[in-house]
Amino acid sequence: MKTRLRLPALAAMMLLLSFAAGAQTPSFITDSLDSYIERGMQQWQIPGLAIAIVKDGKVVLMKGYGVRELGKPDKVDANTLFIIASNSKLFTGTSLAKLDFEKKLSLNDRITQYIPWFRLYDSNATRMANIRDMLCHRLGTKTFQGDFTFWDSNLPKDSIVWKMRYLKPPGEFRQDYGYCNSAFLVAGQVLEKVTGQSWEQYVKENMLAPLNMTNTYMNTAGLAQRNNVAYPHNNLYSSITKIPFDNVDNLGPATSMVSNVTDLTHWLLCQLDSGRYEGKRVLPWPVLQKTRDINIVTGSRKSTVYPTHIRGYGLGVYTTDYAGRQVYWHTGGAFGHVTNVCFVPEEKLGITILTNNDNQSFFEALRYQILDAYMNVAYTDRSAFQWGFFAQGKKETDTAIAAMKARAERKNLPETPLIDFTGTYTNTVYGKISISKSGNMLICRFAHHPDLIGYMDYMDNNEFRVTYSNIGYGIYPAKFLFKDGQPYSVTIQANDFVETDPYVFIKDPGVQVSN
């Protein structure tokens, strides 16, 4: 015989269940998250931020903070669009893993099977390089190598793939990790040859549409004309200022997607439900498993800061242990936008954070703070910890910029007439730049970046201060070397956010630029 609960007992049980449900949400989330974010945004000078958290199959938080554009009243909300940049990579990795699952290709197929003219710097690497290599950053190149040439450029996709043969890797093929955007483009080109569809169309049909991600876009083109868009900002080289939107569609499979936290919760829920969304199978579970398997180890020592030991990269996603759980994540960086997407299947927890100032680490500190809260890690102010490193780096940058400013303000003139510095200069990877004279300064224009200008003020010792028209690229010295009494080469550098190494351009003899 079933026992009927009396009303007072039923009420007491409902209260207990309510308390138990509430207890699943850490107090940091319920009591402190708003103030933590608002304080962090003020300290790190972030105009706008959007965040979503999913837990146990439900969206438990989805919210916007701040403004889309500095000085304007329009607020960030859950539908505000950001460039998610390298968070595009898992969509690409998942696409190729799905084609592998369907036996339409093998991840171990060599690239030359699909792109016969594909070459890497080393002939043995060219011969062996396969689709999996393209999706896990193990070509031996340096992180971001080639991106000053490729990023925001007018180069067609095939031209970027062609130029990869000029990237001399400092590391060993399949041994050394180096983050490589152009490799993901190669994978996208293979996808197009196998399916007969563009990368954009394939991802839309196989992931965005079934996940009801109706406000996610595959390309950055036209972003400024869309509704409810977060504008990009930077404060590394000046006070916080709006900068131009990136146009990186020629690197699409690596970095061109645009989304919001509303749509990204659908992606997270699918990842956390073994490839299902709203009860329907969207992706086979073995496909997700394959994207998560480590293909190259990126770290194997216990962290002194975070509760992690092993770190690695799958197919478009990082993985690590964190307080005894397996965590998958990726960050995305475009000029003016930095973002992250993170999921912890054992906790049925997913996090995404989108921001519109690229010169900050708060977006990652916040992710760690939320992980700590849900995994019962003792509280440490992750933002304060990151701020210490940031402040030191910012001080060094400010000091370097002030020193260049002081040198330029002396109004020195080079011993060689400015007109002799003008001409066309060539770098094997990049191609051509042209330097012309304008008054007492030089103007540098870039063949593959028609909207980018470098304003060159003379300092001393044949060194100029270069201030880029897009301040996100920075302020750096450019050094000329001489041969037979005439300028022979110039070394040009941009923000490490683009590429860490400078480029040496050699002057084309007899080619002069009209002024």
RODO-2510 file (C-alpha; in nm, 4 decimals, decimal comma):
residues 515
     n   res          X          Y          Z
     1     m     0,0000     0,0000     0,0000
     2     k     0,1416     0,3386    -0,1044
     3     t     0,1790     0,6000     0,1664
     4     r     0,0192     0,9393     0,1013
     5     l     0,2266     1,2285     0,2289
     6     r     0,0487     1,4816     0,4414
     7     l     0,0593     1,8402     0,3096
     8     p     0,3084     1,9714     0,5695
     9     a     0,5458     1,6845     0,4922
    10     l     0,5065     1,7435     0,1172
    11     a     0,5808     2,1130     0,1636
    12     a     0,8903     2,0288     0,3665
    13     m     1,0137     1,7889     0,0984
    14     m     0,9605     2,0475    -0,1772
    15     l     1,1600     2,2968     0,0285
    16     l     1,4433     2,0467     0,0656
    17     l     1,4428     1,9712    -0,3072
    18     s     1,4483     2,3427    -0,3800
    19     f     1,7412     2,3901    -0,1460
    20     a     1,9257     2,0964    -0,2996
    21     a     1,8769     2,2375    -0,6495
    22     g     2,0002     2,5777    -0,5354
    23     a     2,3001     2,4168    -0,3685
    24     q     2,4173     2,2900    -0,7074
    25     t     2,4911     2,6460    -0,8122
    26     p     2,8034     2,7727    -0,6330
    27     s     2,7638     3,0815    -0,4176
    28     f     3,0236     3,2637    -0,6307
    29     i     2,7840     3,2385    -0,9258
    30     t     2,4735     3,3452    -0,7348
    31     d     2,6253     3,6049    -0,5021
    32     s     2,9490     3,7404    -0,6495
    33     l     2,9629     3,6932    -1,0254
    34     d     2,8007     4,0242    -1,1231
    35     s     3,0287     4,2319    -0,9031
    36     y     3,3357     4,0297    -1,0089
    37     i     3,2621     4,0918    -1,3774
    38     e     3,1807     4,4593    -1,3336
    39     r     3,4966     4,5174    -1,1298
    40     g     3,7070     4,3245    -1,3808
    41     m     3,5648     4,5101    -1,6799
    42     q     3,6464     4,8421    -1,5180
    43     q     4,0011     4,7430    -1,4245
    44     w     4,0803     4,5822    -1,7606
    45     q     3,8969     4,8538    -1,9591
    46     i     3,6587     4,6165    -2,1364
    47     p     3,3667     4,8068    -2,2922
    48     g     3,1420     4,5022    -2,3316
    49     l     3,1190     4,1366    -2,2292
    50     a     2,8672     3,8565    -2,2809
    51     i     2,8637     3,5313    -2,0871
    52     a     2,6644     3,2089    -2,0767
    53     i     2,6866     2,9056    -1,8487
    54     v     2,5113     2,5747    -1,9111
    55     k     2,4825     2,3082    -1,6420
    56     d     2,3062     1,9736    -1,6354
    57     g     2,1428     2,0280    -1,9719
    58     k     2,0091     2,3750    -1,8980
    59     v     2,1195     2,7330    -1,9497
    60     v     2,1711     2,8674    -1,5967
    61     l     2,3133     3,2074    -1,6934
    62     m     2,3052     3,4122    -2,0115
    63     k     2,3776     3,7813    -1,9814
    64     g     2,5460     4,0849    -2,1311
    65     y     2,7441     4,3576    -1,9548
    66     g     2,8626     4,6982    -2,0679
    67     v     2,8315     4,8531    -2,4114
    68     r     2,8881     4,7496    -2,7711
    69     e     3,0876     5,0616    -2,8516
    70     l     3,2765     5,2932    -2,6178
    71     g     3,0933     5,6241    -2,5771
    72     k     2,7657     5,4884    -2,7159
    73     p     2,4658     5,3779    -2,5051
    74     d     2,3820     5,0500    -2,6852
    75     k     2,4139     4,7654    -2,4356
    76     v     2,5647     4,4221    -2,4871
    77     d     2,3086     4,1451    -2,4464
    78     a     2,2939     3,7701    -2,5047
    79     n     2,2398     3,8221    -2,8790
    80     t     2,5267     4,0677    -2,9380
    81     l     2,7595     3,9454    -3,2120
    82     f     3,1352     3,9003    -3,1645
    83     i     3,4020     3,7519    -3,3896
    84     i     3,4669     3,4168    -3,2203
    85     a     3,7870     3,3774    -3,4256
    86     s     3,9702     3,0534    -3,3405
    87     n     3,6617     2,9069    -3,1773
    88     s     3,5811     2,8404    -3,5444
    89     k     3,8480     2,5677    -3,5400
    90     l     3,6412     2,3076    -3,3561
    91     f     3,3667     2,3428    -3,6167
    92     t     3,6304     2,2709    -3,8813
    93     g     3,7846     1,9827    -3,6880
    94     t     3,4387     1,8347    -3,6291
    95     s     3,3574     1,8627    -3,9996
    96     l     3,6662     1,6643    -4,1021
    97     a     3,6116     1,4103    -3,8237
    98     k     3,2547     1,3612    -3,9495
    99     l     3,3768     1,3011    -4,3040
   100     d     3,6279     1,0514    -4,1636
   101     f     3,3469     0,8743    -3,9727
   102     e     3,1415     0,8564    -4,2931
   103     k     3,4409     0,7044    -4,4811
   104     k     3,4443     0,9948    -4,7276
   105     l     3,8075     1,0549    -4,6377
   106     s     4,0599     0,9477    -4,3782
   107     l     4,2219     1,1907    -4,1394
   108     n     4,5442     1,0118    -4,2306
   109     d     4,5076     1,0933    -4,6005
   110     r     4,7996     1,2961    -4,7317
   111     i     4,7251     1,6527    -4,8324
   112     t     4,8882     1,6052    -5,1728
   113     q     4,6190     1,3477    -5,2514
   114     y     4,3719     1,6376    -5,2642
   115     i     4,5999     1,9360    -5,3377
   116     p     4,8815     1,8003    -5,5585
   117     w     5,0728     2,1296    -5,5598
   118     f     5,0737     2,1611    -5,1773
   119     r     5,4219     2,2069    -5,0325
   120     l     5,5815     2,2671    -4,6933
   121     y     5,9353     2,3998    -4,6459
   122     d     6,0702     2,0485    -4,5893
   123     s     6,0167     1,7926    -4,8655
   124     n     5,9768     1,5024    -4,6211
   125     a     5,7098     1,6940    -4,4283
   126     t     5,5359     1,7697    -4,7588
   127     r     5,5315     1,4017    -4,8476
   128     m     5,3953     1,2892    -4,5086
   129     a     5,1632     1,5783    -4,4127
   130     n     4,8057     1,4603    -4,3682
   131     i     4,4694     1,6066    -4,2736
   132     r     4,5207     1,5304    -3,9038
   133     d     4,8493     1,7248    -3,9066
   134     m     4,6644     2,0305    -4,0386
   135     l     4,4139     2,0193    -3,7516
   136     c     4,6462     1,9873    -3,4510
   137     h     4,9342     2,2389    -3,4896
   138     r     5,2176     1,9898    -3,5290
   139     l     5,3919     2,1131    -3,8436
   140     g     5,6904     2,2441    -3,6454
   141     t     5,6214     2,6077    -3,7347
   142     k     5,6369     2,8825    -3,4771
   143     t     5,3063     2,9984    -3,3301
   144     f     5,1387     3,2480    -3,5698
   145     q     5,4207     3,2063    -3,8221
   146     g     5,3132     3,3630    -4,1494
   147     d     5,0171     3,5504    -4,0033
   148     f     5,1583     3,8984    -4,0686
   149     t     5,1317     3,7980    -4,4337
   150     f     4,7963     3,6206    -4,4120
   151     w     4,5906     3,8007    -4,1450
   152     d     4,3564     4,0729    -4,2767
   153     s     4,5208     4,0390    -4,6173
   154     n     4,3728     4,0412    -4,9656
   155     l     4,5437     3,7136    -5,0534
   156     p     4,3137     3,4468    -5,2024
   157     k     4,2917     3,1199    -5,0099
   158     d     4,5016     2,9280    -5,2622
   159     s     4,7752     3,1926    -5,2416
   160     i     4,7948     3,1470    -4,8641
   161     v     4,8239     2,7704    -4,9056
   162     w     5,0940     2,8238    -5,1719
   163     k     5,2966     3,0548    -4,9458
   164     m     5,3140     2,7923    -4,6687
   165     r     5,6127     2,6433    -4,8560
   166     y     5,8140     2,9517    -4,7568
   167     l     5,7553     2,9136    -4,3816
   168     k     6,0828     2,7734    -4,2484
   169     p     5,9884     2,5869    -3,9289
   170     p     6,2167     2,6173    -3,6264
   171     g     6,0696     2,2967    -3,4832
   172     e     6,0366     1,9352    -3,5917
   173     f     5,7439     1,8038    -3,7924
   174     r     5,4977     1,6056    -3,5720
   175     q     5,7155     1,6678    -3,2676
   176     d     5,6929     2,0384    -3,1855
   177     y     5,3713     2,2289    -3,1269
   178     g     5,3282     2,5631    -3,3037
   179     y     4,9871     2,7241    -3,3525
   180     c     4,9252     2,7429    -3,7288
   181     n     4,6194     2,9184    -3,8717
   182     s     4,7015     2,8510    -4,2355
   183     a     4,7008     2,4751    -4,1730
   184     f     4,3319     2,4906    -4,0827
   185     l     4,2699     2,6672    -4,4121
   186     v     4,4336     2,3704    -4,5872
   187     a     4,1938     2,1351    -4,4066
   188     g     3,9020     2,3498    -4,5191
   189     q     4,0246     2,3346    -4,8786
   190     v     4,0389     1,9540    -4,8571
   191     l     3,6812     1,9505    -4,7240
   192     e     3,5657     2,1497    -5,0251
   193     k     3,7315     1,9101    -5,2705
   194     v     3,5772     1,6049    -5,1012
   195     t     3,2233     1,7380    -5,0536
   196     g     3,1860     1,9763    -5,3450
   197     q     3,0571     2,2301    -5,0930
   198     s     3,2243     2,5361    -4,9501
   199     w     3,3465     2,5093    -4,5926
   200     e     3,0875     2,7706    -4,4997
   201     q     2,7971     2,5794    -4,6536
   202     y     2,9049     2,2448    -4,5069
   203     v     2,9249     2,3797    -4,1506
   204     k     2,5912     2,5603    -4,1864
   205     e     2,4115     2,2493    -4,3109
   206     n     2,5705     1,9968    -4,0765
   207     m     2,5980     2,1984    -3,7545
   208     l     2,4475     2,5458    -3,7468
   209     a     2,1077     2,4557    -3,8956
   210     p     2,0377     2,1426    -3,6852
   211     l     2,1586     2,3263    -3,3730
   212     n     1,9267     2,6201    -3,4504
   213     m     2,2234     2,8595    -3,4441
   214     t     2,0301     3,1099    -3,6532
   215     n     2,2357     3,4158    -3,5585
   216     t     2,5795     3,2675    -3,6282
   217     y     2,7671     3,3655    -3,9441
   218     m     3,0539     3,1952    -4,1190
   219     n     3,2354     3,5099    -4,2336
   220     t     3,3395     3,8496    -4,1016
   221     a     3,2518     4,0345    -4,4245
   222     g     2,9752     4,2886    -4,3679
   223     l     2,9817     4,2476    -3,9916
   224     a     2,9692     4,6221    -3,9238
   225     q     2,6380     4,6404    -4,1104
   226     r     2,4680     4,3710    -3,8994
   227     n     2,2423     4,4512    -3,6060
   228     n     2,3580     4,4264    -3,2455
   229     v     2,7336     4,4028    -3,3047
   230     a     3,0128     4,4555    -3,0512
   231     y     3,2733     4,6923    -3,1948
   232     p     3,6421     4,6022    -3,1498
   233     h     3,8666     4,8012    -2,9126
   234     n     4,2327     4,8084    -2,8084
   235     n     4,4303     4,9939    -2,5397
   236     l     4,7810     4,8520    -2,5733
   237     y     4,9387     5,1441    -2,7605
   238     s     4,7019     5,4260    -2,6665
   239     s     4,4015     5,4970    -2,4488
   240     i     4,1106     5,2619    -2,5125
   241     t     3,9960     5,3219    -2,8681
   242     k     3,7779     5,1626    -3,1336
   243     i     3,9704     4,9857    -3,4103
   244     p     3,8628     4,8401    -3,7466
   245     f     3,6881     4,5050    -3,7776
   246     d     3,9071     4,2222    -3,9009
   247     n     3,8354     4,0726    -4,2412
   248     v     3,9825     3,7240    -4,2180
   249     d     3,7514     3,5290    -4,4457
   250     n     4,0475     3,4057    -4,6526
   251     l     4,1513     3,2149    -4,3359
   252     g     3,7888     3,1147    -4,2734
   253     p     3,8251     2,7558    -4,1417
   254     a     4,0732     2,8862    -3,8834
   255     t     3,9056     3,1998    -3,7624
   256     s     3,6204     3,3756    -3,9464
   257     m     3,3012     3,2777    -3,7603
   258     v     3,0781     3,5318    -3,5845
   259     s     2,8338     3,4365    -3,3088
   260     n     2,6759     3,5252    -2,9752
   261     v     2,6362     3,3521    -2,6406
   262     t     2,2768     3,2507    -2,7138
   263     d     2,3785     3,0407    -3,0143
   264     l     2,6941     2,9125    -2,8462
   265     t     2,4864     2,7566    -2,5664
   266     h     2,3364     2,5296    -2,8339
   267     w     2,6886     2,4213    -2,9364
   268     l     2,7804     2,3619    -2,5710
   269     l     2,4640     2,1618    -2,4990
   270     c     2,5402     1,9414    -2,8007
   271     q     2,8986     1,8864    -2,6829
   272     l     2,7761     1,7961    -2,3347
   273     d     2,5052     1,5567    -2,4576
   274     s     2,7320     1,3379    -2,6701
   275     g     2,6296     1,5055    -2,9949
   276     r     2,2571     1,5422    -2,9281
   277     y     2,0571     1,8630    -2,9154
   278     e     1,7014     1,8819    -2,7843
   279     g     1,6924     1,5029    -2,7870
   280     k     1,7922     1,4678    -3,1528
   281     r     2,1193     1,3273    -3,2802
   282     v     2,3185     1,6018    -3,4583
   283     l     2,6686     1,4528    -3,4535
   284     p     2,7768     1,0914    -3,3985
   285     w     2,9463     1,0405    -3,0641
   286     p     3,2612     0,8889    -3,2229
   287     v     3,3043     1,2140    -3,4176
   288     l     3,3167     1,4175    -3,0961
   289     q     3,5485     1,1640    -2,9388
   290     k     3,7893     1,1934    -3,2313
   291     t     3,8045     1,5737    -3,2018
   292     r     3,8942     1,5386    -2,8329
   293     d     4,1678     1,2765    -2,8638
   294     i     4,5096     1,4332    -2,8037
   295     n     4,7240     1,4453    -3,1174
   296     i     5,0079     1,6519    -2,9731
   297     v     5,1007     1,7142    -2,6100
   298     t     5,1459     2,0848    -2,5322
   299     g     5,2484     2,0425    -2,1681
   300     s     5,3165     1,7581    -1,9249
   301     r     5,4295     1,9245    -1,6051
   302     k     5,2191     2,0114    -1,3033
   303     s     5,1139     2,3756    -1,3085
   304     t     5,2210     2,5886    -1,0147
   305     v     4,9137     2,8081    -1,0640
   306     y     4,6231     2,5884    -1,1746
   307     p     4,5229     2,2331    -1,0715
   308     t     4,6433     2,0850    -1,4033
   309     h     4,9109     1,8420    -1,5160
   310     i     4,8685     1,7312    -1,8790
   311     r     4,7683     1,9560    -2,1685
   312     g     4,7196     1,8670    -2,5320
   313     y     4,5459     1,9507    -2,8581
   314     g     4,2916     1,7425    -3,0456
   315     l     4,1232     1,8527    -3,3685
   316     g     4,0418     2,2175    -3,3051
   317     v     4,0189     2,1940    -2,9261
   318     y     4,2546     2,1906    -2,6267
   319     t     4,2207     1,9471    -2,3394
   320     t     4,3586     1,9350    -1,9873
   321     d     4,2882     1,7848    -1,6503
   322     y     4,1522     2,0373    -1,4013
   323     a     4,0905     1,9448    -1,0377
   324     g     4,0465     1,5841    -1,1459
   325     r     3,8105     1,6475    -1,4376
   326     q     3,8781     1,6587    -1,8086
   327     v     3,8264     2,0064    -1,9530
   328     y     3,8009     2,1003    -2,3202
   329     w     3,8389     2,4589    -2,4351
   330     h     3,9567     2,7029    -2,6955
   331     t     4,0153     3,0752    -2,7089
   332     g     3,9614     3,3030    -3,0047
   333     g     4,1422     3,6266    -3,0788
   334     a     4,0650     3,8820    -3,3474
   335     f     4,1685     4,2451    -3,3339
   336     g     3,9427     4,3950    -3,0683
   337     h     3,7642     4,0702    -2,9749
   338     v     3,8850     3,7875    -2,7503
   339     t     3,6574     3,4972    -2,6629
   340     n     3,6499     3,1501    -2,5160
   341     v     3,4356     2,8373    -2,5242
   342     c     3,4827     2,5650    -2,2624
   343     f     3,3047     2,2433    -2,1639
   344     v     3,3510     1,9852    -1,8895
   345     p     3,1489     1,6723    -1,9722
   346     e     3,2009     1,5081    -1,6301
   347     e     3,0390     1,8120    -1,4673
   348     k     2,7873     1,8691    -1,7507
   349     l     2,9225     2,2245    -1,7436
   350     g     2,9797     2,4636    -2,0316
   351     i     3,1045     2,8233    -2,0367
   352     t     3,1408     3,0848    -2,3071
   353     i     3,2697     3,4409    -2,2644
   354     l     3,2890     3,7022    -2,5413
   355     t     3,4585     4,0430    -2,5037
   356     n     3,5419     4,3485    -2,7164
   357     n     3,8886     4,4544    -2,5996
   358     d     4,1716     4,2290    -2,7171
   359     n     4,4340     4,3650    -2,4772
   360     q     4,3283     4,1823    -2,1609
   361     s     4,3379     3,8463    -1,9852
   362     f     4,0175     3,8917    -1,7862
   363     f     3,8137     3,6788    -2,0259
   364     e     4,0335     3,3805    -1,9355
   365     a     4,0633     3,4686    -1,5650
   366     l     3,6830     3,4692    -1,5489
   367     r     3,6646     3,1248    -1,7074
   368     y     3,9078     2,9847    -1,4514
   369     q     3,7145     3,1554    -1,1716
   370     i     3,3947     2,9827    -1,2818
   371     l     3,5696     2,6457    -1,3156
   372     d     3,7090     2,6903    -0,9635
   373     a     3,3623     2,7643    -0,8279
   374     y     3,1970     2,4586    -0,9819
   375     m     3,4855     2,2255    -0,8960
   376     n     3,5266     2,3367    -0,5348
   377     v     3,8778     2,4719    -0,5871
   378     a     3,9839     2,7046    -0,3054
   379     y     3,9180     3,0660    -0,4009
   380     t     4,2007     3,2594    -0,5622
   381     d     4,1311     3,5874    -0,7384
   382     r     4,2334     3,4797    -1,0883
   383     s     4,1859     3,8289    -1,2286
   384     a     4,4184     3,9840    -0,9710
   385     f     4,6809     3,7188    -1,0453
   386     q     4,6639     3,7814    -1,4210
   387     w     4,6678     4,1568    -1,3664
   388     g     5,0155     4,1385    -1,2166
   389     f     5,1599     3,9945    -1,5395
   390     f     4,9547     4,2292    -1,7549
   391     a     5,0606     4,5411    -1,5622
   392     q     5,4275     4,4473    -1,5946
   393     g     5,3913     4,3883    -1,9687
   394     k     5,1993     4,7120    -2,0163
   395     k     5,4678     4,9038    -1,8265
   396     e     5,7369     4,7611    -2,0564
   397     t     5,5344     4,8512    -2,3665
   398     d     5,4681     5,2044    -2,2412
   399     t     5,8383     5,2499    -2,1645
   400     a     5,9398     5,1335    -2,5128
   401     i     5,6841     5,3618    -2,6802
   402     a     5,7917     5,6613    -2,4683
   403     a     6,1565     5,5981    -2,5582
   404     m     6,0747     5,5891    -2,9308
   405     k     5,8654     5,9050    -2,8954
   406     a     6,1532     6,0883    -2,7295
   407     r     6,3930     5,9814    -3,0040
   408     a     6,1514     6,0870    -3,2798
   409     e     6,0847     6,4258    -3,1168
   410     r     6,4520     6,5195    -3,1447
   411     k     6,3739     6,5740    -3,5143
   412     n     6,7021     6,4215    -3,6255
   413     l     6,7604     6,3773    -3,9958
   414     p     6,9454     6,0774    -4,1371
   415     e     7,2824     6,1302    -4,3018
   416     t     7,1352     5,9722    -4,6144
   417     p     6,8577     6,1791    -4,7807
   418     l     6,5094     6,0459    -4,7116
   419     i     6,4485     6,0016    -5,0827
   420     d     6,7169     5,7317    -5,0878
   421     f     6,5122     5,5186    -4,8473
   422     t     6,2163     5,5120    -5,0845
   423     g     6,1472     5,2283    -5,3227
   424     t     6,0035     4,8792    -5,3381
   425     y     6,1201     4,6162    -5,0898
   426     t     6,0496     4,2414    -5,1035
   427     n     6,0220     3,9589    -4,8514
   428     t     5,9952     3,6006    -4,9765
   429     v     5,6955     3,5172    -4,7571
   430     y     5,5124     3,8480    -4,7643
   431     g     5,5873     3,9870    -5,1068
   432     k     5,6266     4,3604    -5,1678
   433     i     5,6012     4,6785    -4,9666
   434     s     5,6554     5,0282    -5,1033
   435     i     5,8136     5,3158    -4,9129
   436     s     5,7586     5,6748    -5,0261
   437     k     5,8498     6,0162    -4,8863
   438     s     5,5980     6,2600    -4,7398
   439     g     5,7520     6,5758    -4,5948
   440     n     5,9993     6,4754    -4,3267
   441     m     5,8659     6,1227    -4,2903
   442     l     5,8324     5,8013    -4,4873
   443     i     5,5100     5,6196    -4,5718
   444     c     5,5058     5,2393    -4,5932
   445     r     5,2306     5,0631    -4,7873
   446     f     5,1748     4,6884    -4,7960
   447     a     5,0847     4,5094    -5,1189
   448     h     4,8559     4,2572    -4,9476
   449     h     4,7092     4,4987    -4,6889
   450     p     4,5761     4,7907    -4,8936
   451     d     4,4049     4,9488    -4,5918
   452     l     4,7158     4,9395    -4,3715
   453     i     4,9729     5,2214    -4,3663
   454     g     5,2931     5,2511    -4,1659
   455     y     5,3911     5,6120    -4,0825
   456     m     5,7691     5,6198    -4,0393
   457     d     5,9314     5,8970    -3,8291
   458     y     6,3103     5,9033    -3,8200
   459     m     6,4727     5,8481    -3,4801
   460     d     6,8464     5,7855    -3,5188
   461     n     7,1014     5,5288    -3,6382
   462     n     6,8970     5,4609    -3,9516
   463     e     6,6022     5,3523    -3,7397
   464     f     6,2470     5,4806    -3,7840
   465     r     5,9446     5,4685    -3,5559
   466     v     5,6562     5,2967    -3,7389
   467     t     5,3029     5,3863    -3,6249
   468     y     5,0389     5,1796    -3,8001
   469     s     4,7155     5,3336    -3,9254
   470     n     4,5342     5,0509    -3,7475
   471     i     4,6744     5,1055    -3,3978
   472     g     4,6078     4,7415    -3,3179
   473     y     4,9185     4,6613    -3,5227
   474     g     5,1182     4,8776    -3,2849
   475     i     5,4151     5,1143    -3,2753
   476     y     5,7535     4,9568    -3,3473
   477     p     6,1040     5,0480    -3,4660
   478     a     6,2080     4,9723    -3,8249
   479     k     6,5788     4,9335    -3,8883
   480     f     6,7440     4,9951    -4,2265
   481     l     7,0713     4,8239    -4,3169
   482     f     7,3064     4,9676    -4,5781
   483     k     7,5102     4,8185    -4,8607
   484     d     7,7524     5,0224    -5,0716
   485     g     7,6354     5,3370    -4,8908
   486     q     7,2675     5,2910    -4,9788
   487     p     6,9668     5,1445    -4,7912
   488     y     6,9613     4,7726    -4,8692
   489     s     6,6995     4,6231    -4,6352
   490     v     6,4471     4,7157    -4,3695
   491     t     6,3219     4,5081    -4,0775
   492     i     5,9528     4,5596    -3,9992
   493     q     5,7557     4,4278    -3,7032
   494     a     5,3961     4,4377    -3,5800
   495     n     5,2029     4,3428    -3,2676
   496     d     5,2815     3,9939    -3,1319
   497     f     4,9057     3,9394    -3,1520
   498     v     4,9666     3,9038    -3,5283
   499     e     5,3119     3,7468    -3,5434
   500     t     5,6066     3,7501    -3,3051
   501     d     5,8957     3,7618    -3,5521
   502     p     5,9873     4,0662    -3,7644
   503     y     6,0120     4,0508    -4,1430
   504     v     6,3216     4,1539    -4,3379
   505     f     6,2424     4,3222    -4,6703
   506     i     6,5203     4,3587    -4,9330
   507     k     6,5215     4,6641    -5,1583
   508     d     6,4588     4,6068    -5,5267
   509     p     6,7438     4,7862    -5,7082
   510     g     6,6387     5,0574    -5,9457
   511     v     6,2713     5,0569    -5,8384
   512     q     6,1728     5,3954    -5,6992
   513     v     5,8326     5,5020    -5,5715
   514     s     5,6912     5,8297    -5,6982
   515     n     5,6098     6,0793    -5,4240
***
